[in-house]
Amino acid sequence: MTTLLQTPPSRVADDELQPVRRLSGGRRVLGYLTLGVAAVVVLLPFYWMVMSSLKSNNDVFTVPVQWIATDPVWSNYLDIWSKSDMTTWLGNTVLLSAVVTLLQVFTGSFAAYGFAKVRFPGRDVLFLAYIGTLAVPWQSYMVPQFVMMSKLQLTDTLWAIVALQAFGALGVFLMKQFYETVPDELIDAARIDGMSEYGIYRRIMLPLSVPALASLTLITLVTTWNDYLGPLLYLRSPDLWTIQLGLKSFINQYNAEYALIMTGSVLSVLPILVIFLAGQRYFVEGIATTGLKG
């Protein structure tokens, strides 16, 4: 008792907190190790794909696995362009991804502003019904959708993909969650000053929602770029194929050219990987802020 009384209060507090700090530090190290192992597991197939694209066909599936291409075959990245229509595939994919992403970001943010900041009868019911479409798998209504597109004579055109993916419930939900963090007092003040709803959306909401817009852009871009079933149903002409359809036809034609198949896979992943890494900071910030309520 005498020792405790003679010990300064701060020293006693530090001695009591030291085991807690050691436990917290141990958990942090364990968390980092777990994340490191998970990152290795996720990135290992991509690393093997890149290394396989620099090998010859006979070296791709050797036993044991050669994790490093000792003699890189850089000519694979030249041969893939001459043996396939990679330029057309990438061009169609870039065009579709850019147009669909632009439309989804615009329509999603515009509709989300109406659901979040404009009061009208039945708003919440309409929003729940619209978001409820996320629970309905596309395979359950793709046949009626295809019949509708056929009657509109949009099949075998890029416009079919654009029309089907120009609106997305996920984008509306994501942007609405972010818009709800913007104080209503700011919107009311703009209305009192005579600003229209379109002006509020363009001059106030859009500049404030850059992280959420970046997140929606990346999600939509990756989804459209990797889409296979939609183009498979609607794009029959080879000159309209996307990179996913083109690679599938290339595999069927050159099913023994393993190195070239891996090279084409790398080229299909590389653009979207660069874009995602460039916008990673905005993506994380946007996802984090859309979960907050102001």
C-alpha positions as CSV (number, residue, x, y, z in Angstrom):
1,M,0.0,0.0,0.0
2,T,2.8,2.3,0.9
3,T,4.5,1.6,-2.4
4,L,1.4,2.4,-4.4
5,L,1.0,5.6,-2.6
6,Q,4.6,6.6,-3.2
7,T,4.3,5.8,-6.9
8,P,3.1,8.7,-9.2
9,P,-0.4,8.1,-10.6
10,S,0.9,8.3,-14.2
11,R,3.4,5.5,-13.5
12,V,0.7,3.3,-12.1
13,A,-1.5,4.0,-15.1
14,D,1.4,3.1,-17.5
15,D,2.1,-0.1,-15.6
16,E,-1.5,-1.1,-15.8
17,L,-1.8,-0.3,-19.5
18,Q,1.4,-2.0,-20.6
19,P,-0.1,-5.6,-20.8
20,V,-3.0,-4.1,-22.8
21,R,-0.6,-2.4,-25.2
22,R,1.4,-5.6,-25.6
23,L,-1.9,-7.5,-26.4
24,S,-3.0,-4.8,-28.8
25,G,0.4,-4.8,-30.5
26,G,0.3,-8.6,-30.8
27,R,-3.1,-8.5,-32.4
28,R,-1.9,-5.9,-34.8
29,V,1.0,-8.0,-35.9
30,L,-1.3,-11.0,-36.3
31,G,-3.6,-8.9,-38.4
32,Y,-0.8,-7.8,-40.6
33,L,0.4,-11.4,-41.0
34,T,-3.1,-12.5,-41.9
35,L,-3.5,-9.8,-44.5
36,G,-0.1,-10.6,-45.9
37,V,-1.0,-14.3,-46.3
38,A,-4.3,-13.4,-47.9
39,A,-2.6,-10.9,-50.3
40,V,-0.2,-13.6,-51.4
41,V,-3.0,-16.1,-52.0
42,V,-4.9,-13.6,-54.1
43,L,-1.9,-12.3,-56.1
44,L,-0.2,-15.7,-56.7
45,P,-2.5,-16.7,-59.7
46,F,-1.9,-13.3,-61.3
47,Y,1.9,-13.6,-60.8
48,W,1.8,-17.1,-62.4
49,M,-0.2,-15.7,-65.3
50,V,2.3,-13.0,-66.0
51,M,5.3,-15.4,-65.7
52,S,3.5,-17.9,-68.0
53,S,3.0,-15.2,-70.6
54,L,6.8,-14.9,-70.8
55,K,7.4,-18.6,-71.3
56,S,7.3,-21.0,-74.2
57,N,4.4,-23.4,-74.5
58,N,6.4,-26.3,-73.2
59,D,7.4,-24.5,-70.1
60,V,4.0,-23.3,-68.9
61,F,2.8,-26.5,-67.2
62,T,6.2,-28.0,-66.2
63,V,6.5,-30.0,-63.0
64,P,7.7,-28.6,-60.7
65,V,6.3,-25.2,-61.5
66,Q,8.8,-22.6,-62.7
67,W,7.8,-19.5,-60.8
68,I,10.4,-17.3,-62.6
69,A,10.8,-17.1,-66.4
70,T,14.5,-17.6,-66.6
71,D,14.5,-16.9,-70.4
72,P,11.6,-14.5,-71.1
73,V,9.9,-14.9,-74.4
74,W,9.0,-11.2,-75.1
75,S,7.9,-12.1,-78.6
76,N,4.6,-13.5,-77.2
77,Y,3.4,-9.9,-76.7
78,L,4.0,-9.3,-80.4
79,D,2.6,-12.6,-81.7
80,I,-0.7,-12.1,-79.9
81,W,-1.5,-9.1,-82.1
82,S,-0.7,-10.8,-85.3
83,K,-2.6,-14.1,-84.4
84,S,-5.7,-12.4,-83.1
85,D,-7.9,-9.3,-83.6
86,M,-6.8,-7.9,-80.2
87,T,-7.0,-4.3,-81.5
88,T,-10.7,-4.6,-82.3
89,W,-11.5,-6.5,-79.1
90,L,-9.8,-3.9,-76.9
91,G,-11.3,-1.0,-78.9
92,N,-14.9,-2.3,-78.5
93,T,-14.3,-3.0,-74.8
94,V,-12.9,0.4,-74.1
95,L,-15.8,2.1,-76.0
96,L,-18.4,0.1,-74.2
97,S,-16.8,0.5,-70.8
98,A,-16.4,4.3,-71.2
99,V,-20.0,4.9,-72.5
100,V,-21.7,2.6,-69.9
101,T,-19.6,4.0,-67.0
102,L,-20.4,7.6,-68.0
103,L,-24.1,6.9,-68.3
104,Q,-24.3,4.9,-65.0
105,V,-22.4,7.6,-63.1
106,F,-24.7,10.3,-64.5
107,T,-28.0,8.4,-64.1
108,G,-27.0,6.9,-60.7
109,S,-26.0,10.2,-59.1
110,F,-28.9,12.1,-60.6
111,A,-31.5,9.6,-59.4
112,A,-29.8,9.3,-56.0
113,Y,-30.1,13.1,-55.5
114,G,-33.8,12.9,-56.1
115,F,-34.2,10.0,-53.6
116,A,-32.0,11.6,-51.0
117,K,-32.8,15.3,-51.1
118,V,-36.1,15.8,-53.0
119,R,-39.3,15.1,-51.1
120,F,-42.2,13.6,-53.2
121,P,-45.0,11.1,-52.4
122,G,-44.0,7.5,-52.5
123,R,-40.3,8.3,-52.5
124,D,-39.2,5.6,-50.0
125,V,-41.5,2.9,-51.5
126,L,-40.2,3.6,-55.0
127,F,-36.6,3.5,-53.7
128,L,-37.1,0.2,-52.0
129,A,-38.7,-1.3,-55.1
130,Y,-35.8,-0.1,-57.2
131,I,-33.1,-1.3,-54.9
132,G,-35.0,-4.6,-54.6
133,T,-34.1,-5.4,-58.2
134,L,-30.6,-6.1,-56.9
135,A,-31.9,-9.3,-55.4
136,V,-33.3,-10.5,-58.7
137,P,-30.7,-12.4,-60.7
138,W,-30.3,-11.2,-64.3
139,Q,-30.6,-14.8,-65.6
140,S,-34.3,-14.8,-64.5
141,Y,-35.3,-12.0,-66.9
142,M,-32.6,-12.1,-69.6
143,V,-34.9,-14.0,-72.1
144,P,-37.7,-11.3,-72.0
145,Q,-35.0,-8.7,-72.2
146,F,-33.6,-10.4,-75.3
147,V,-37.0,-10.5,-76.9
148,M,-37.5,-6.8,-76.2
149,M,-34.1,-6.0,-77.7
150,S,-34.9,-8.1,-80.8
151,K,-38.2,-6.3,-81.4
152,L,-36.3,-3.0,-81.1
153,Q,-33.7,-4.4,-83.6
154,L,-30.8,-3.6,-81.3
155,T,-29.4,-7.1,-81.2
156,D,-25.9,-7.6,-82.7
157,T,-25.2,-3.9,-81.9
158,L,-23.2,-2.2,-79.2
159,W,-26.3,-0.2,-78.4
160,A,-27.9,-3.2,-76.9
161,I,-25.3,-3.4,-74.2
162,V,-25.4,0.4,-73.6
163,A,-29.2,0.4,-73.3
164,L,-29.2,-2.5,-70.8
165,Q,-26.5,-1.2,-68.6
166,A,-27.1,2.6,-68.7
167,F,-29.0,2.4,-65.4
168,G,-27.9,0.5,-62.3
169,A,-29.6,0.2,-58.9
170,L,-26.2,-0.3,-57.2
171,G,-25.0,3.1,-58.3
172,V,-28.2,4.8,-57.0
173,F,-27.9,3.1,-53.7
174,L,-24.2,4.0,-53.4
175,M,-24.7,7.6,-54.2
176,K,-27.8,8.0,-52.1
177,Q,-25.8,6.8,-49.1
178,F,-23.3,9.5,-49.7
179,Y,-25.8,12.3,-50.4
180,E,-27.4,11.6,-47.1
181,T,-24.2,12.7,-45.3
182,V,-24.6,16.2,-46.9
183,P,-26.5,18.4,-44.4
184,D,-30.0,19.3,-45.4
185,E,-29.4,22.9,-44.2
186,L,-26.9,23.4,-47.1
187,I,-29.5,22.3,-49.7
188,D,-32.3,24.4,-48.0
189,A,-30.0,27.5,-48.0
190,A,-29.3,27.0,-51.8
191,R,-33.1,26.7,-52.4
192,I,-33.7,29.9,-50.4
193,D,-31.2,31.7,-52.6
194,G,-33.2,30.7,-55.6
195,M,-31.0,27.9,-57.0
196,S,-32.9,25.2,-58.9
197,E,-32.7,21.5,-58.1
198,Y,-30.6,21.0,-61.2
199,G,-28.3,23.8,-60.1
200,I,-27.9,22.3,-56.6
201,Y,-27.1,18.9,-58.1
202,R,-24.6,20.3,-60.6
203,R,-22.9,23.0,-58.5
204,I,-23.1,21.6,-54.9
205,M,-23.7,17.8,-54.9
206,L,-21.4,16.8,-57.7
207,P,-18.3,18.7,-56.4
208,L,-18.9,17.3,-52.9
209,S,-19.3,13.7,-54.1
210,V,-16.0,13.2,-55.9
211,P,-14.9,10.2,-53.8
212,A,-18.3,8.4,-54.2
213,L,-18.3,9.2,-57.9
214,A,-14.8,7.7,-58.2
215,S,-15.9,4.6,-56.4
216,L,-19.0,4.2,-58.6
217,T,-16.8,4.8,-61.7
218,L,-14.3,2.1,-60.8
219,I,-17.0,-0.5,-59.9
220,T,-19.0,0.1,-63.1
221,L,-15.8,0.1,-65.2
222,V,-14.6,-3.2,-63.8
223,T,-18.0,-4.8,-64.1
224,T,-18.5,-3.7,-67.7
225,W,-15.0,-4.6,-68.7
226,N,-15.3,-8.1,-67.3
227,D,-18.8,-8.7,-68.6
228,Y,-19.0,-11.9,-70.7
229,L,-22.6,-13.1,-70.7
230,G,-24.2,-9.9,-72.0
231,P,-21.9,-9.5,-75.0
232,L,-22.2,-13.3,-75.6
233,L,-26.0,-13.0,-76.0
234,Y,-26.2,-9.8,-78.0
235,L,-22.9,-9.5,-80.0
236,R,-22.7,-12.1,-82.8
237,S,-20.5,-10.3,-85.3
238,P,-16.7,-10.8,-84.7
239,D,-16.1,-7.1,-85.4
240,L,-18.2,-6.3,-82.3
241,W,-16.7,-8.7,-79.9
242,T,-15.2,-7.5,-76.6
243,I,-12.0,-8.7,-75.1
244,Q,-13.8,-11.4,-73.1
245,L,-15.5,-12.9,-76.2
246,G,-12.4,-12.5,-78.3
247,L,-10.2,-14.4,-75.8
248,K,-12.8,-17.2,-75.7
249,S,-12.7,-17.6,-79.5
250,F,-8.9,-17.4,-79.4
251,I,-8.7,-20.2,-76.8
252,N,-11.0,-22.3,-79.1
253,Q,-8.8,-21.7,-82.1
254,Y,-5.4,-21.9,-80.3
255,N,-6.1,-24.3,-77.5
256,A,-2.5,-25.5,-77.3
257,E,-0.9,-22.0,-77.4
258,Y,-0.9,-21.7,-73.6
259,A,1.7,-19.0,-73.5
260,L,-0.3,-16.8,-75.9
261,I,-3.5,-17.5,-74.0
262,M,-1.8,-16.2,-70.9
263,T,-0.4,-13.2,-72.8
264,G,-3.9,-12.3,-73.9
265,S,-5.2,-12.7,-70.4
266,V,-2.5,-10.3,-69.1
267,L,-3.5,-7.7,-71.8
268,S,-7.1,-8.0,-70.8
269,V,-6.3,-7.4,-67.1
270,L,-3.6,-4.8,-67.4
271,P,-5.7,-1.7,-68.4
272,I,-8.2,-2.2,-65.7
273,L,-5.5,-2.9,-63.1
274,V,-3.7,0.4,-64.0
275,I,-7.0,2.3,-63.7
276,F,-7.9,0.7,-60.4
277,L,-4.4,1.4,-58.9
278,A,-4.6,5.0,-60.0
279,G,-8.0,5.5,-58.4
280,Q,-7.5,3.3,-55.3
281,R,-7.3,6.2,-52.9
282,Y,-10.6,7.6,-54.1
283,F,-12.2,4.2,-54.1
284,V,-11.4,3.5,-50.5
285,E,-12.4,7.0,-49.4
286,G,-15.7,6.7,-51.3
287,I,-16.6,3.3,-49.9
288,A,-15.8,4.6,-46.4
289,T,-17.8,7.8,-46.6
290,T,-20.9,6.1,-48.1
291,G,-21.3,4.1,-44.9
292,L,-21.4,7.2,-42.7
293,K,-24.6,9.1,-41.7
294,G,-24.3,12.8,-41.0
